[in-house]
Amino acid sequence: MADVAVHGFDSKPAHDEGPAVDPTAYVRTADDGTASLHLMIENLHCANCVRQIESTLTPVPGVVEARVNLTTRRLFLRWQTGAAQAADLVARVAAQGYRLVPFDPAALASAADDEDKKLLRAMAVAGFAAANVMLLSVSVWAGAWGADMSTVTRDFLHWISALIALPAVAYAGRPFFRSAAGALSTGRLNMDVPISLAVILAAGMSLYETMNSGVHAYFDASVTLLFFLLIGRYLDRRARGKARSAAEQLMVLGATAATVVDETGRQRAVPVANVEPGMTVAVAAGERIPVDGTIIAGRSDIDTSLVTGESLPKAVSAGALVHAGTLNLGAPLDIRVTAAGEGTLLADIVRLMEAAEQGRARYVRIADRVAAVYAPAVHILAAVTFLGWLVIGGADWQVALMNAIAVLIITCPCALGLAVPAVQVVASGRLLKLGVLLKSADGLERLAGFDTVVFDKTGTLTLGRPELVAPEAVAPEDLALAASLAMASRHPLARALTRAAPDVPALAGVHEEPGMGLRAETEAGEVRLGNRLWCGCESETGTGHSGPELWLSRPGGTPVRFTFTDRLRADAAEVVGWFHARGHRVVLLSGDRPSVVEAVAAKVSIDDWRAELTPRDKVGALDAMQAEGRHVLMIGDGLNDAPALGAAFVSMSPSSAADVSRTAADLVFQGDKLAPVVEAIRVARSSKRLVFQNFGLALLYNAIAIPLAMAGLITPLIAAVAMSSSSLAVTGNALRLNFKRALR
């Protein structure tokens, strides 16, 4: 769909957009009699939106599946053909106030960037206005307490405040006002409704007081509240943006075009979407393979880390199966297509990641659960206060409204909204000093609650970098000759040889035989560096080493064997022991050979290990553990680990990992040691305690302040100060995380 113009699927097209696009143009029909449609929802904001859309579509007769991914804003629909129509399904969602467009990752990223910029501009406007209005308010407060400010001067300062605050409220409050209006239009309440109501009433009442030379105006409360809440919303969007880009980066691994070879041998470039099974595709050296298929001509080395997670390339020849997204390193290949587009393994991995993200989105935050009761309670209390003072208390409507505004302001969920973000910001800084980057909005909360640890092998427990075993045991002249040959190759084993002998000059005239090795003509004859058979070594002597190897052969000499190993991280055994000591179950899942995995597991004392696993196998293993009620922490680095990292309860990845794995993980740690993993867990558990303390402070504040406000003992001015004080208390408690003794 890369060439699709982005227009709305609204049931009634906007007057400035022309006719709505027919959604049937993007429907795909499968052999099993079902049709599917991928759409993007532009104005999707929260988990409540996800539930509302899914509950609208799922009961429709004929609908097999309706799934919304909050991070990618992707709606996937599948239904029985003939039982439902695409236009009818789209109209049902549009009727709820949501705007649907064809799914386009590029448009998604562009829309997200635009929304982030809007929030930053709103935040800047609110911050500027809050600072200036607060200065004016201080002057008013000081004059009022000193009883030496004239009415004319006070009114003048109030009008200046109004000129600054009202435009700022109208501009900076739009994200909350739109969200509140959308919720109310469908008969729902969210946290933005009391926020919007309090801001509008406070600003409106302040304007009324100013127009009538009233004593108090509360413009400062309106813009300050908006400034704090905009900070929290921006941080939340940035965190969700990081998670969303994981699937997008996987999509980038797929080629946009393929070189198809016709029956006459002529080659032509066609979009991958137009490639069909049975075609022949030519892939040059250095290109990513665009399809799944079988090699029919050529021999090369393939970087299969997407599938196996292993850093060593795999030698392939005619008859070998290759997958989309893998990289052809050595020589040209001709491939007979077995699957393309959505049928490839790469597309399957993308779907696994999106399904994992959707599952993870169901972990509702504590603040959201509290807000579900909090928002309607605030409105009820404010209404009771207004009616109580008006009917029972016999007060004027202005007094009743002032007290109701005080209740709305003092109960505005600023402290509640900051309870999690304040700790998250402080924890992020703390983790950054420890070499850990926090990427997921609720990653800390989940990291504090795991009970099972799953490690990948290559690049996680090990460094993911092959090293020559015992270089001192090799004759210096043999090592020098092998290194001089190896300098002509980018193969990981060749680079390991050059690191072992860095000062050796390169040998001239070296040729690489794909899948075999390197050769060069010397005065004494041909010298080869490569696999056992190619180098003419028929003996099984010295094959006790189970790791990768290279052989050096030269005229008149005995073949020399070079063995390599992937070294363990220095503290791998110690960190695994730390998990064992605290009663956590530890599992090792790898795509490598059983003999290699078993050897690593024995060194770090892991009894539960599994080898030769595909990305789907790893996700299946995690799903089985979580079906048992376990909360899994996944630590991995390979492209093949990305779906498992997304499916886990919480995940971590080293900074040396593939880009997509770092993006899919909730946390990323730096360095050659696993110690940052332990430190991150300690920070997470301390953060969890502080979050609950912050919720306690916020609820205690409301338990004391709300009765006082309802009793008319707190004016909106005092309510604004109390509301700000509660936010400062929550933030101050979060700052305790910077002290080492808080990490226990």
Secondary structure, 3 states (H helix, E strand, C coil): CCCCCCCCCCCCCCCCCCCCCCHHHHCEECCCCEEEEEEEECCCCCHHHHHHHHHHHCCCCCEEEEEEECCCCEEEEEEEECCECHHHHHHHHHCCCCCEEECCHHHHHHHHHHHHHHHHHHHHHHHHHHHHHHHHHHHHHHHHHHCCCCHHHHHHHHHHHHHHHHHHHHHHCHHHHHHHHHHHHCCCCCCHHHHHHHHHHHHHHHHHHHHCCCCCCCHHHHHHHHHHHHHHHHHHHHHHHHHHHHHHHHHHCCCCEEEEECCCCCEEEEEHHHCCCCCEEEECCCCECCCEEEEEECCEEEECHHHHCCCCCEEECCCCEECCCCEECCCCEEEEEEECHHHCHHHHHHHHHHHHHHHHCCCCCHHHHHHHHHHHHHHHHHHHHHHHHHHHCCCCHHHHHHHHHHHHHHCCCHHHHHHHHHHHHHHHHHHHHCCEEECCCCHHHHHCCCCEEEECHHHHHEEEEEEECCHHHCCHHHHHHHHHHHCCCCCHHHHHHHHHCCCCCCCCCCEEECCCEEEEEECCEEEEEECCCCCCCCCCCCCCCCCCEEEEECCCCCCEEEEEEEEECCCHHHHHHHHHHCCCEEEEECCCCHHHHHHHHHHHCCCEEECCCCHHHHHHHHHHHHHCCCCEEEECCCHHHHHHHHHCCEEEEECCCCHHHHHHCCEEECCCCCHHHHHHHHHHHHHHHHHHHHHHHHHHHHHHHHHHHHCCCCCHHHHHHHHHHHHHHHHHHHHHHHCHHHCC
